[in-house]
Amino acid sequence: MASTRRLAAIFAADVAGYSRLMGADEEGTHERLQAHRRELIDPKISQHKGRIVKNTGDGLLAEFASVVDAVRCAAELQRVMIDREAGMPEDHRIRFRIGINLGDVIVEDSDIFGDGVNVAARLEALAEPGRGCQSSCCPLPISAMIRSSNILRTA
């Protein structure tokens, strides 16, 4: 199996408190998450020229050729999710944590591997629910865009 390397903006997302949400309402949480994926997340990632690498059940891993596209996608997703979940009680809302890293990845078939992916996953774990966290290796104009969004932060 041949592998190649490339620079990519890696986007790691998961649902904050997923186990708790599933414990409280397994079928309802699953149905809502699938609706968000189908109606919002997957189309937004495609709209911003991203590619979903894998679905992890309560999250996903995607790659973008442009970190600007990844950041814009994350900010838009988080803004729209606020409205989509507004009618739910606070402790039942689906909130994503998103980590974005610009890094080198190993590509094998349709999957990506490497430290760049690991850093994105660690950044996602640092993000607050409903927010994102991006590595500090991204260019300054993107850092300014992040500060103005109030949804993402740089780590």
N, C-alpha and C positions, 0 to 999 in steps of 0.2 A: 504494500500500500504506500503510494507516494504521498509525501506531505510537502507543503510549501509554507512559506512565511509571508506575512504582510502586516502592515500597520493598519489598525482599525480602531474605531471608537466602540468600545464594548459597553453594553447597556444591560445591567442586571437588575431585575425587579422581582419583588415578592410581596405578598399580602402580609401586613403587620397583624399579628395575633390570629393567624389562620386557624391554628388548632382550637383556640378558644371559640372562634366564630363557628367552626364546624361542630364543636361540642354543643353549642347552643341551638344551632339549626343547620344540620348537615345538608339537607336537600335544598333549602332556601339559599344558603350560602353558595353551594355549588352552582345552582341555576343562575344566581346573580353574577357570579364570577364569569361563567361561560357567556352570559349576555354582554358583560363588559368587554371580554376578549373579542367576541364576534362583531359587536357594534362600534367599539371604540378603539381598543388597543391594537388589534391586528391591522385595521385600516389606517390608523395614525402612523404606525411604524412603516407601513408601505408608502404612505403619503410622503414621509420624510426620507424615503429611499433606503430604509433599513431592511434587514432580513432577520426573521426569527430563526435562531439556531436550534433552540430546544425549549419545550414547555416542561416545567417542573411540577405541574399540578397547581401549586399556589403561587407560581411565578414563571419567569421566562428569562432567557438569555438571547440577546439580539446583537447584531453588529451593524455598524454604519460606516460608510467610507469617509464621512465628514463628522467631526465632533460637533460642529454647529448644528447639523441636522439632528444629532442625538440629543443635544441639550434642548433644542426647540421642541422636539417630540416629547421629552420628559416633562417640560414645563406645561405644554398643552394638555397632556394626559392628566397631570395632577390638578390643573384648573378645572377641567371638565368633570373629573371624578367628584369634586366638591359638590357640583350641581346634581350629578347623577345619584348621589347618596344622601342628599339633603333631607329627604323624607324619612330616613331611617333613624332610630334612636342612636345616639352617639356611640354606645358600646356595641352596636351591631353593624356599624359602617365598615365597608371595605375600603381600606387605605393602603396604598402601595408605598413601599420604600424603594427608591431607585438609586443605583450607583453607576457612575459613568467614568470610564478610564480610557485614555488614549494610550494604546500600547501595541507591542508586537505580539502577534498570535501565530500559532501553528495551525494550519488548516489541513484537515484530513477528511475526505469525502465532504459531507455537509456540516461537519462539526468544527469547533475551534477550541484550542487548548492553550495553556501557558500562563505565565505570570501575569500577563495583561488581563486575563480572565479572572484570575484569583484576586487581583487588586480591585477590580470592579465589584466582585462579590463581597469583599471586605468593606468597601465604601457603601454598598447597599445596606449592610448590617449597621453601619454608623448613622444612616439617615433616619430622621424622625418619620413616623407615619404621616403620609400625605406630602412628603417632601423628598428631595434627592440630595445626593452628595457626589461631587465630582472631584477627580484628582487635580492636584495643583499643577500638573505638567501641561495643562491646556493653555493656549495662547491668551494674552491679556484681553483682547476684545471679547472673548467668550466669558472670561471672569466678570467683566463689566455687565454683560448680558445676564449672567447668573445673579449678580447683586440686585439688578433692577427687577428680576422676576419675583423675588422674595419667596420662591418655592424651592430653589436649589441653593446649595452652599458648596464652597470649595474646601477640601481637606488637604 
